[in-house]
Amino acid sequence: MTTRVKNGRYGQYGGQYVPETLMTEIKRMDDAFREYKDDPEFKRELTDLLNNYANRPSMLYYAKRMSEDLGGAQIYLKREDLNHTGAHKINNVIGQALLAKRMGKTRLIAETGAGQHGVATATIAALFGMECEIFMGKEDTERQKLNVYRMELLGAKVHAVTAGSMVLKDAITAAMQEWTRRVADTFYVMGSATGPAPYPEMVHHFQSVISQEARKQIIKETGKLPDAVVACVGGGSNAIGSFAAFLDDKSVQLIGAEAAGKGVNTNQTAATIAKGSDGIFHGMKSIFLQDKNGQIDSVYSISAGLDYPGIGPEHAKLAVSKRAQYVDITDDEAVAAFEYIAKTEGIVAAIESSHAIAYVQKIAPAMQKNQIIICTLSGRGDKDVAAIAKYRGIKIDE
């Protein structure tokens, strides 16, 4: 596969915009990543944990009823929701936690939005016998009470961040501030394809297992590559993992579904590519939702996991170069898709993943019956049932 990152940059995007107090630690992390990512023993341990703990390879499932109902393209679902902890997040967390162990760290910290990255980090910290603290926006702790309790059950301390809009961006800021205060024994496990280098490259590397598997599985199943790969996008870890092994296959259309919230023409949206501009935030240069003075906007989505005012630098490059297309999906469309896939395929998918399903519903009917779509289900939707019921005006116990 063609190398796309050079000196921590994806074209004009990426880089390291962090306080001097973190630069030495980031250099140590970068050096460790270079040393271990191709080390045979590290790879053996990573593969063993992915296969025998995280339950990989994940299934590539032919969605027969969806395909027949929508007409047109044949739809396959990459079932990351079947991983241990219920989402794709575990792939990257295992990789970064193994790196932390190699570096002699004893404490993991992480940010989380929907809670799945926090749960995955708390899970691996418990498995490795490491201390764990999770930073989560207070607004998200209310939306995702189940995942807060899961993290605490696993032994993690959860900090409800009350700064700013009290959502994912504020959780990242708080986690980075904590890391600055205590780098000696602490490894910051970044959950998305964001942040200062080498984080976007590390997340790409550890999440690429999604598309490496999917590429082999679809060729074995159908004898050819898909025509399109669709994945939801917030910061972009699930999508970059879904795109990675197809980046050099120009016949494969790559599509990221962003959270439009109440609509891209409102101020209640998180559709970064649709409305954003170049800027610097959270240690990287990328595309962000911001005002004319570069102040980061408040954003909104029904999905806590997609409620982020930016996108990872590799996605920014893919958008600008037009190698990938980014589309906006509203709350209403995502909720309808959440209900549709449940009734059609018997799968309760995460509201994040439902943004991707919503776009598949739009494009599949216009495609030919010999064409193929792979849609990644980034996680399961147990965590979202109460919130979706509330959205529909139904009150249930959480």
C-alpha positions in Angstrom: 0.0 0.0 0.0 1.2 3.5 -0.9 2.7 5.4 2.1 0.5 8.4 2.7 2.0 10.0 5.8 5.3 11.7 5.8 6.8 13.4 8.8 3.5 13.2 10.5 1.6 15.0 7.7 -1.0 14.0 5.1 -0.3 16.7 2.5 -1.0 20.0 4.2 -2.7 18.3 7.2 -1.5 16.6 10.4 1.6 17.7 12.3 2.3 18.2 16.0 0.8 21.3 17.6 1.3 20.5 21.3 3.0 22.2 24.3 6.7 21.6 24.7 6.0 19.6 27.8 4.5 16.9 25.6 7.0 16.9 22.7 9.6 14.6 24.4 6.9 12.1 25.3 5.3 12.2 21.8 8.8 11.6 20.4 9.2 8.6 22.7 5.8 7.3 21.6 6.6 7.8 17.9 10.0 6.0 18.3 8.3 3.1 20.1 5.6 2.8 17.5 8.2 2.6 14.7 10.2 0.0 16.7 7.3 -2.3 17.5 4.7 -2.1 14.8 6.6 -4.5 12.6 8.3 -6.4 15.5 7.4 -10.1 15.1 6.8 -10.7 18.8 4.6 -7.5 19.1 2.6 -8.6 16.0 2.2 -12.1 17.4 0.8 -10.8 20.7 -1.4 -8.2 19.0 -2.8 -10.9 16.6 -3.4 -13.3 19.5 -5.4 -10.8 21.5 -7.4 -9.7 18.4 -8.3 -13.2 17.6 -8.7 -14.9 21.0 -9.9 -12.0 23.1 -11.5 -9.4 20.8 -13.2 -12.2 18.7 -11.7 -11.4 15.3 -12.0 -11.8 12.4 -15.3 -10.0 12.5 -18.0 -11.4 10.2 -18.8 -10.0 6.7 -22.5 -10.6 6.6 -24.7 -10.6 3.5 -27.7 -8.5 4.3 -30.1 -10.4 2.1 -33.4 -8.8 3.2 -32.0 -5.3 2.9 -30.6 -6.1 -0.5 -33.9 -7.4 -1.7 -36.0 -4.7 -0.1 -33.9 -1.8 -1.4 -33.2 -3.3 -4.8 -30.1 -2.6 -6.8 -26.7 -3.3 -5.1 -25.9 -6.3 -2.9 -25.2 -5.1 0.6 -22.6 -6.7 2.9 -22.2 -5.6 6.5 -18.8 -5.7 8.2 -19.9 -6.6 11.8 -17.6 -4.7 14.1 -20.5 -4.7 16.5 -19.8 -8.4 17.2 -16.3 -7.6 18.7 -15.7 -8.0 22.4 -17.0 -4.7 24.1 -19.4 -4.2 21.1 -17.5 -1.9 18.7 -14.4 -1.4 16.5 -12.7 0.6 19.3 -11.1 -2.5 20.8 -8.8 -3.0 17.8 -7.0 0.2 18.3 -7.0 0.0 22.1 -5.3 -3.4 22.2 -2.6 -2.0 19.9 -2.0 1.2 21.9 -2.1 -0.6 25.3 0.5 -3.1 24.1 2.6 -0.2 23.1 2.1 1.4 26.5 3.3 -1.8 28.2 6.4 -1.9 26.0 7.1 1.7 27.1 6.8 0.7 30.7 3.6 2.7 31.4 1.2 1.6 34.2 -1.7 4.0 33.7 -4.0 4.5 30.7 -6.2 7.6 30.1 -8.6 8.1 27.3 -11.4 10.4 26.1 -14.7 9.0 25.0 -17.9 10.3 23.4 -20.4 7.5 23.0 -18.5 5.6 25.6 -17.3 2.6 23.5 -13.7 3.8 23.4 -13.8 4.3 27.1 -15.3 0.9 27.7 -12.6 -0.7 25.4 -9.8 1.2 27.3 -11.2 0.2 30.7 -11.5 -3.4 29.5 -7.9 -3.7 28.4 -6.6 -1.9 31.5 -8.4 -4.5 33.6 -6.9 -7.3 31.5 -3.4 -5.9 31.7 -3.7 -4.8 35.4 -3.3 -1.1 34.6 -4.8 2.0 36.3 -7.4 3.7 34.1 -9.1 7.1 34.0 -11.6 8.1 31.4 -12.7 11.7 30.4 -16.2 12.1 29.1 -18.3 15.2 28.5 -21.0 15.6 31.1 -23.6 15.8 28.4 -22.5 12.5 27.1 -22.4 10.9 30.5 -26.2 11.6 30.7 -26.8 10.3 27.2 -24.7 7.2 27.8 -25.3 6.2 31.4 -25.0 2.5 30.6 -21.5 2.9 29.3 -20.5 5.0 32.2 -21.5 2.2 34.6 -19.7 -0.4 32.4 -16.4 1.6 32.6 -16.8 1.9 36.4 -17.6 -1.8 36.7 -14.3 -2.5 34.8 -12.4 -0.5 37.4 -12.0 2.8 35.6 -12.5 6.2 37.1 -14.8 8.3 34.9 -14.4 12.1 34.9 -17.5 14.0 33.8 -16.1 17.1 32.0 -18.1 20.2 32.6 -16.0 22.7 30.5 -17.2 24.0 27.1 -20.2 22.2 25.5 -19.5 19.2 27.8 -19.1 16.8 24.8 -16.4 14.8 23.0 -14.2 17.8 22.1 -14.1 18.9 25.7 -13.3 15.4 26.9 -10.3 15.3 24.5 -9.1 18.7 25.8 -9.4 17.5 29.4 -7.5 14.2 28.6 -4.7 16.1 26.9 -4.4 18.5 29.9 -4.2 15.5 32.2 -1.5 13.8 30.1 0.5 17.0 30.2 0.4 16.9 34.0 1.5 13.3 34.3 3.5 11.8 31.5 5.9 9.7 33.5 3.6 6.7 34.0 0.7 7.6 31.7 -0.1 6.6 28.2 -3.0 8.6 26.5 -5.0 6.1 24.4 -6.4 8.3 21.6 -9.6 6.8 20.3 -10.0 8.5 16.9 -7.8 9.1 13.9 -7.1 12.6 15.3 -4.5 14.4 17.4 -0.8 15.1 17.0 1.3 12.7 15.0 1.8 9.8 15.4 -1.8 9.2 16.6 -3.6 9.4 13.2 -1.0 6.9 11.8 -1.2 4.6 14.8 -5.0 4.5 14.7 -4.9 3.9 10.9 -2.4 1.1 11.5 -4.4 -0.7 14.3 -7.8 -0.2 12.7 -6.8 -1.2 9.2 -7.6 -4.8 10.3 -11.2 -4.0 9.5 -10.6 -3.5 5.8 -7.8 -6.0 5.5 -10.3 -8.7 6.6 -13.2 -7.2 4.5 -11.1 -7.2 1.4 -10.2 -10.8 1.7 -13.7 -11.8 2.7 -15.5 -10.1 -0.1 -13.1 -11.5 -2.7 -13.6 -15.0 -1.3 -17.4 -14.5 -1.2 -18.0 -12.8 -4.6 -14.7 -13.1 -6.5 -14.3 -9.3 -6.8 -13.8 -6.0 -5.0 -16.8 -4.0 -3.7 -18.0 -1.0 -5.7 -18.4 1.1 -2.6 -17.3 1.1 1.1 -19.5 3.2 3.4 -18.7 4.0 7.1 -19.8 6.7 9.5 -17.3 9.5 10.3 -16.8 11.6 13.4 -13.1 11.9 14.1 -12.7 9.0 11.7 -11.2 5.8 13.3 -13.9 3.4 12.1 -13.9 5.0 8.6 -10.1 5.0 8.1 -10.0 1.4 9.3 -12.7 0.6 6.7 -11.0 2.5 3.9 -7.3 1.6 4.5 -7.0 -1.6 2.5 -9.0 -0.2 -0.4 -7.2 3.2 -0.8 -5.2 2.0 -3.8 -8.2 0.4 -5.5 -9.4 3.3 -7.6 -12.5 1.3 -8.6 -13.8 1.3 -5.0 -15.7 4.4 -4.0 -15.0 5.4 -0.4 -17.8 7.2 1.4 -17.9 8.7 4.9 -21.3 9.5 6.5 -21.0 12.6 8.7 -23.5 13.7 11.4 -25.6 16.6 10.1 -27.6 16.8 13.3 -30.6 19.0 12.6 -29.2 19.9 9.2 -26.1 21.4 7.6 -27.9 24.7 7.2 -28.5 25.0 11.0 -26.1 25.7 13.8 -26.9 22.2 15.3 -24.7 20.1 13.1 -21.4 18.2 13.2 -20.9 17.9 9.4 -17.2 19.0 9.3 -16.5 18.4 5.6 -19.7 20.0 4.5 -19.2 23.2 6.5 -15.7 23.3 8.0 -12.5 25.1 7.1 -8.8 24.5 7.7 -7.6 25.1 11.2 -5.5 23.9 14.1 -7.1 22.1 17.2 -6.2 19.2 19.4 -2.6 19.1 18.3 -3.3 18.8 14.5 -4.0 20.8 11.4 -7.2 19.6 9.8 -10.7 20.7 8.9 -12.9 22.1 11.7 -16.2 23.7 12.3 -15.1 27.2 13.5 -15.9 30.8 13.2 -14.0 33.4 11.1 -11.6 34.0 14.0 -10.7 30.3 14.3 -12.7 29.7 17.5 -14.2 26.2 17.5 -17.9 26.0 17.1 -20.3 24.2 19.4 -21.6 21.1 17.5 -24.6 18.8 17.8 -25.6 15.3 16.8 -27.9 12.8 18.3 -24.8 10.6 18.2 -22.3 11.2 21.0 -19.7 9.3 19.0 -20.0 11.6 16.0 -20.4 14.8 18.0 -17.0 16.3 17.2 -16.2 19.6 15.4 -13.4 18.2 13.3 -12.1 15.3 11.3 -8.8 13.4 11.3 -6.0 14.8 9.0 -6.0 11.7 6.7 -9.7 12.2 6.1 -9.1 15.9 5.4 -6.6 14.9 2.7 -8.9 12.2 1.3 -11.7 14.8 1.0 -9.6 17.5 -0.6 -8.0 15.1 -3.0 -11.5 13.6 -3.7 -10.3 10.1 -3.1 -13.2 9.8 -0.6 -16.6 11.4 -0.6 -18.2 12.7 2.6 -21.9 13.0 2.9 -24.2 14.4 5.6 -26.9 12.5 7.4 -29.4 14.1 9.7 -30.7 12.8 13.0 -34.0 12.0 11.5 -32.4 9.9 8.7 -30.1 8.1 11.2 -32.9 7.3 13.6 -35.0 5.9 10.7 -32.1 3.8 9.6 -31.6 2.6 13.2 -35.2 1.3 13.1 -35.0 0.0 9.6 -32.0 -2.3 10.1 -33.5 -3.6 13.3 -36.8 -4.6 11.6 -35.2 -5.8 8.3 -32.1 -7.7 9.5 -32.7 -8.2 13.2 -29.6 -6.0 14.1 -29.7 -3.2 16.6 -26.8 -1.1 15.3 -25.2 1.9 17.0 -26.7 5.2 16.1 -23.3 6.1 14.8 -23.4 3.2 12.4 -26.9 4.0 11.4 -25.7 7.2 9.7 -23.8 4.9 7.3 -26.9 2.6 6.9 -29.0 5.7 6.1 -26.7 6.5 3.1 -26.7 2.9 1.9 -30.5 3.2 1.8 -30.1 6.2 -0.5 -27.6 4.8 -3.0 -28.4 1.1 -3.2 -31.6 1.3 -5.2 -29.8 3.3 -8.0 -27.1 0.8 -8.4 -27.0 -2.4 -10.5 -27.7 -5.8 -9.0 -24.2 -7.0 -9.8 -22.7 -4.1 -7.8 -21.6 -4.5 -4.1 -21.6 -2.2 -1.1 -19.7 -2.9 2.1 -21.1 -1.0 5.0 -19.3 -1.1 8.3 -21.4 -1.5 11.4 -19.0 0.2 13.8 -20.8 -0.9 17.0 -24.0 -2.3 18.5 -26.9 -0.1 19.6 -27.7 -1.4 23.1 -26.3 1.9 24.4 -28.6 3.9 22.2 -32.0 2.3 22.8 -33.1 4.6 25.6 -32.0 7.7 23.8 -33.8 6.7 20.5 -36.9 5.8 22.5 -36.8 9.3 24.1 -36.3 10.8 20.6 -39.5 9.0 19.5 -41.3 10.2 22.7 -41.3 6.9 24.4 -40.1 6.8 28.0 -38.4 3.6 29.1 -36.1 2.7 32.1 -32.5 3.0 31.2 
